[in-house]
């Protein structure tokens, strides 16, 4: 699996070095649990310390912090 696989199959802007935030939905609200950069990919995107599903509460960011894509469901 590769970044290309993640981009093609999940339709997300995953690239090595891309900033992202991971959120979890609990108690009726989204809570930020991790912020980092993508280091690699398999079936998941990986950062230095953890791995995440590409469409499960992930917000993809530009270098300036603007949102490219938000995968949190309403």
N, C-alpha and C positions, 0 to 999 in steps of 0.2 A: 504494500500500500504506500501511497505517496501523497504529497500535497496536491498534485494534480487530481488524484482520485477523490480526495476530500472536496476540492473545489467543484469537480464535475458532478459527483453523486449527491452532495448536500447543498450545492449552490451557494456556498459561502466564500468570502474573500480571504481564505486562509493562505498565508505566505510565511515563510521563515522570517522571523524578526517582527512580524505584525503584532502590535499591541492588542490586548483583549482584556475583558473583564468577565468573570464568571459570577452569576447570581443564582441564588436558591430561593424558591417560593415557599415561605413558611409563615404561619400566623396571618395569612391574608395579605402579605406584602413581599416584594422582591428585596432581598438583602445581598449586598456585595460580599462575596466570600474570598475572592482571589483576583488579583490584577497582575498581569505579567506579559511576556512575549512568547510567541510560538517558537519552539526550537526544532520540532520535528513532527512527523505524523505517521500513524499506522491506521487503525480504524478510528482513532481518536487524535485530537491535537494534543501535543505535549508541550509543557513548559519545563523550566528547570526543576520544579518541585512536584508537579502533578500532571495528570492527564484528564482531558475533558471530552465529552461528546460534542461534536462541532455545532449541533443545533439545540443544545439543551441549556438554555439560559445564558448563552454567550453573547456578549456585545463586542463586535470588532471595531477597532478604533484606528484613525489616522495618526500620524506622528504628532499632530497638534492637539490630539485628544477629541476631535470631532468624530461622531458616530458614522461608521460606514454601513454597518448592518446590525440590527438588534434582533436576536432570535428568541427573546422572551415572549411568551404567549400572553395575551391580555387576560 
